[in-house]
Amino acid sequence: MTSHRKRPTPRIPRYVEIADELESQIVAGVHAVDATLPPEVELCARFGVSRFTVRAALAMLQRRGYLTRRPRVGSVVVARDPQMRFSLAVHSPEDLLRFSGTLDIHPVESAEIEADADLAVDLGCAVGEHWIRVSAYRTAPGATQSESWTDFYLRPEHRSIVPQIGKRRGPVHALIEAHHGGPVERVEQRIEACAVSARVAKVLGVPVRSPALRAVYRLHCRGDEGRYYAAISVYPAGRFSLLQTLTRET
């Protein structure tokens, strides 16, 4: 007789639970705007955790836009309903492409690479295939906080556009369309949960291995002989939501 064991449900990190509880209290008005949250020592005693865990929870609330941390003052509530997370409603490829053009791109580094086995799965290419990777963080217009991290993967023939990325607001696909062919006509999208890597965590201001959303996009341009470019974006928890409407065919 075969025994089927039920997989255990992944446990939510304690600092996330604390952040969620404090967020609920802020939304309910328990902690008013401009009020200071209880000191870290008091929060440690209340939740029975270390100061490191409390600080991680407060940092998450700060990233969500609920509070600011002030030296010698503490954690001050700045909003009950912060409007800092990205919310995207997608009904067509145009919606997705339009969203990518609303963010400022800040390149960090670029490199010519060969796809290993894992990257080949993401990009849908052969192992060893050559790509140009441009790594960048993205911000909302006028914001200083990094909202997401994106690795853009370009074909070697797109090398000439690399210095132009981030020079002005606008999506990378627009540069490719202008220099190397027709418009994007198909977008393949895969979204999955992930943990933030050490490489990305520092730039985004989140703890290493904190929860995040990982989105893999492959964009196919018309008249480019079936070739495409790709982007892999990482959005920390609480900074991005996706709404899709699906209509049943009759």
C-alpha positions in Angstrom: 0.0 0.0 0.0 1.4 3.3 -1.1 1.5 6.1 1.5 1.1 9.7 0.3 2.5 12.2 2.8 1.0 15.6 2.7 3.7 18.3 2.2 4.0 20.7 5.2 2.7 24.2 4.6 5.7 26.6 4.3 5.9 28.6 7.5 5.6 32.4 7.3 8.6 34.1 8.8 8.0 35.5 12.2 9.0 39.1 11.2 6.4 39.0 8.4 3.7 37.9 10.9 4.7 40.8 13.1 4.7 43.3 10.3 1.3 42.1 9.2 -0.1 42.5 12.7 1.3 46.0 13.1 0.0 46.9 9.7 -3.5 45.8 10.6 -3.3 48.0 13.8 -2.1 51.0 11.7 -4.9 50.6 9.2 -7.5 50.2 12.0 -6.2 53.5 13.6 -4.7 51.9 16.7 -1.5 53.7 15.8 -2.4 57.1 14.4 -0.5 58.9 11.6 2.4 61.0 13.1 2.3 58.7 16.2 5.4 56.7 17.3 5.2 53.0 17.5 6.2 51.4 20.8 10.0 51.1 21.4 11.8 48.1 20.0 12.4 46.7 23.5 8.6 46.8 24.2 7.8 45.2 20.9 10.4 42.4 21.6 8.6 41.7 24.9 5.1 41.8 23.4 5.9 39.4 20.5 8.5 37.3 22.4 11.2 37.7 19.7 14.7 39.2 19.4 15.5 42.8 18.4 16.7 41.5 15.1 13.3 40.1 14.3 11.5 43.3 15.4 13.8 45.4 13.2 13.2 43.2 10.2 9.4 43.7 10.8 9.7 47.5 11.1 11.9 47.6 8.0 9.2 45.7 6.1 6.6 48.2 7.2 8.9 51.0 6.1 9.2 49.4 2.7 5.4 49.1 2.5 5.2 52.9 3.1 3.5 52.8 6.6 6.3 54.3 8.6 9.6 56.1 8.7 12.6 55.4 11.0 14.0 58.5 12.7 17.1 58.6 14.8 16.5 59.2 18.5 12.7 59.3 17.8 11.8 55.8 16.7 9.3 54.4 14.1 6.8 57.1 13.1 3.6 56.2 11.3 3.3 58.2 8.1 0.3 56.7 6.4 -2.7 54.4 7.0 -3.1 53.7 3.3 0.2 54.1 1.5 0.0 54.4 -2.3 3.5 53.0 -3.1 2.9 49.5 -4.4 2.6 48.8 -8.1 -0.8 47.6 -9.2 -1.1 46.3 -12.8 -4.3 45.3 -14.6 -3.5 43.3 -17.7 -5.9 42.7 -20.4 -3.5 42.7 -23.4 0.2 42.8 -24.2 -0.2 46.6 -24.6 -1.1 46.9 -20.9 2.0 45.1 -19.9 4.3 47.0 -22.2 2.7 50.3 -21.1 3.5 49.6 -17.5 7.2 48.9 -18.2 7.4 52.4 -19.7 6.2 54.2 -16.5 9.3 53.3 -14.4 12.8 54.8 -14.3 15.6 52.4 -15.0 18.9 52.7 -13.2 21.6 50.4 -14.7 24.0 48.8 -12.2 26.2 46.6 -14.4 26.3 44.9 -17.8 28.0 41.7 -18.9 28.3 39.3 -21.8 27.3 35.9 -20.5 26.6 32.3 -21.7 23.3 30.8 -20.5 23.7 28.0 -17.9 21.2 25.2 -17.5 18.9 27.3 -15.1 19.0 30.4 -17.2 18.4 28.4 -20.4 15.1 27.3 -18.9 14.0 30.8 -18.0 15.0 32.2 -21.4 13.9 29.2 -23.5 17.2 29.0 -25.2 20.1 26.5 -25.6 22.7 26.0 -22.9 25.8 28.0 -23.8 23.9 30.6 -25.9 25.3 34.1 -25.8 23.4 37.0 -24.2 24.1 40.5 -22.9 22.8 41.0 -19.4 22.0 44.5 -18.2 21.2 44.5 -14.5 19.2 47.5 -13.1 16.9 48.6 -10.3 13.8 50.5 -11.1 12.0 53.3 -9.3 8.7 55.1 -9.7 9.1 58.7 -11.1 10.5 61.0 -8.4 11.0 58.2 -5.9 14.3 57.3 -4.3 13.3 53.8 -3.1 14.2 50.9 -5.3 10.9 49.2 -6.2 12.2 46.2 -8.2 15.3 44.6 -9.7 15.4 43.6 -13.3 17.9 41.6 -15.4 17.4 42.4 -19.1 18.7 39.8 -21.5 19.6 41.1 -24.9 20.8 39.4 -28.1 24.4 40.2 -29.1 23.1 42.2 -32.1 21.4 44.6 -29.6 24.7 45.6 -28.1 24.5 49.1 -29.5 21.5 50.0 -27.3 23.1 49.1 -24.0 24.6 52.5 -23.4 21.1 54.1 -24.0 19.3 52.1 -21.3 18.3 54.3 -18.4 19.3 57.6 -20.2 15.7 58.6 -20.4 12.4 57.2 -19.2 11.1 54.5 -21.4 11.0 50.8 -21.9 13.9 48.8 -23.2 11.7 47.2 -25.9 11.2 50.7 -27.4 15.0 50.9 -28.0 15.0 47.5 -29.7 12.0 48.4 -31.9 13.6 51.6 -33.0 17.0 50.1 -33.9 16.4 46.5 -34.8 13.0 45.8 -36.3 9.3 45.9 -35.8 7.1 46.2 -32.7 6.6 43.6 -29.9 3.7 41.4 -31.0 3.8 38.6 -28.4 4.7 38.5 -24.7 5.2 35.3 -22.8 5.0 35.8 -19.0 5.7 33.4 -16.1 5.3 34.5 -12.4 6.5 32.6 -9.4 7.4 33.1 -5.8 11.0 33.4 -4.8 13.4 34.5 -2.1 15.5 37.6 -2.6 19.2 36.8 -3.3 22.0 38.6 -1.5 22.9 40.2 -4.8 19.6 41.9 -5.0 18.6 42.4 -1.3 21.0 45.2 -0.6 19.9 47.3 -3.5 16.2 46.8 -2.7 16.7 47.3 1.0 15.2 44.0 2.1 16.5 41.1 4.1 18.3 38.3 2.3 15.9 35.4 1.4 12.9 37.6 2.2 9.8 36.7 0.1 9.4 38.2 -3.3 7.6 37.8 -6.7 9.7 36.8 -9.7 8.4 37.6 -13.2 10.0 36.2 -16.3 9.1 37.9 -19.6 10.0 36.9 -23.1 9.1 39.6 -25.8 9.0 38.7 -29.4 9.3 41.4 -32.0 7.7 41.3 -35.4 10.0 40.8 -38.3 12.9 39.7 -36.2 13.0 36.1 -37.5 11.4 34.7 -34.3 14.2 36.0 -32.0 13.3 37.8 -28.8 14.7 39.5 -25.8 13.9 38.7 -22.1 13.6 40.4 -18.7 13.5 38.8 -15.3 12.2 41.1 -12.5 12.1 40.6 -8.8 9.5 42.5 -6.7 9.8 42.3 -2.9 6.6 41.4 -1.0 4.1 44.2 -0.8 5.4 46.2 -3.8 3.6 44.7 -6.7 0.2 43.2 -7.5 -1.2 41.8 -10.8 -4.8 41.7 -11.8 -5.8 39.8 -14.9 -9.3 39.5 -16.4 -10.0 36.3 -18.3 -13.1 36.1 -20.5 -14.5 32.7 -21.5 -15.0 32.2 -25.2 -18.5 31.5 -26.4 
